[in-house]
Amino acid sequence: MDFHLQDPPSNMVPPFSSPPRAVIRNNFAGDVAVAGLGRGQPLSVERNTTSSDEVE
């Protein structure tokens, strides 16, 4: 029981903490840049379209 309990977490920690960390950092930087520059403009247009659609 102890071996089985320490097997999953030990196996899930190394591979789950190394790759995801780099992916999350890369994704986070991209998401932040997109949300500030790319998402800022499209969001305004989408908001306007939704407002017009809701008003109509």
C-alpha positions as CSV (number, residue, x, y, z in Angstrom):
1,M,0.0,0.0,0.0
2,D,2.8,2.4,0.9
3,F,4.7,1.4,-2.2
4,H,1.7,2.0,-4.4
5,L,0.9,5.3,-2.8
6,Q,4.5,6.5,-3.3
7,D,4.6,5.1,-6.8
8,P,1.9,7.3,-8.5
9,P,2.9,10.6,-6.9
10,S,6.6,10.0,-7.5
11,N,6.0,9.1,-11.1
12,M,3.6,12.0,-11.6
13,V,5.7,14.6,-9.9
14,P,9.0,14.5,-12.0
15,P,7.4,14.2,-15.5
16,F,4.4,16.4,-14.5
17,S,6.5,19.1,-13.0
18,S,9.2,19.4,-15.7
19,P,7.3,19.5,-19.1
20,P,4.2,21.3,-17.9
21,R,6.3,24.0,-16.2
22,A,8.0,24.9,-19.4
23,V,4.8,24.6,-21.4
24,I,2.8,26.7,-18.9
25,R,5.6,29.4,-18.9
26,N,5.6,29.5,-22.7
27,N,1.8,29.4,-22.9
28,F,1.5,32.0,-20.1
29,A,3.9,34.4,-21.9
30,G,2.0,33.9,-25.2
31,D,-1.4,34.2,-23.5
32,V,-0.4,37.4,-21.7
33,A,1.1,38.9,-24.9
34,V,-2.0,37.9,-26.9
35,A,-4.4,39.0,-24.2
36,G,-2.6,42.4,-24.0
37,L,-2.0,43.0,-27.7
38,G,-4.0,40.4,-29.7
39,R,-6.9,39.9,-27.4
40,G,-7.3,43.6,-26.6
41,Q,-8.4,44.6,-30.1
42,P,-10.5,41.5,-31.0
43,L,-12.2,41.6,-27.6
44,S,-13.3,45.2,-28.3
45,V,-14.7,44.2,-31.7
46,E,-16.3,41.1,-30.3
47,R,-17.8,43.1,-27.4
48,N,-19.2,45.6,-29.9
49,T,-20.7,42.9,-32.0
50,T,-22.2,41.2,-29.0
51,S,-23.6,44.5,-27.8
52,S,-25.1,45.3,-31.2
53,D,-26.5,41.8,-31.4
54,E,-28.0,42.0,-27.9
55,V,-29.5,45.5,-28.6
56,E,-31.1,44.3,-31.8
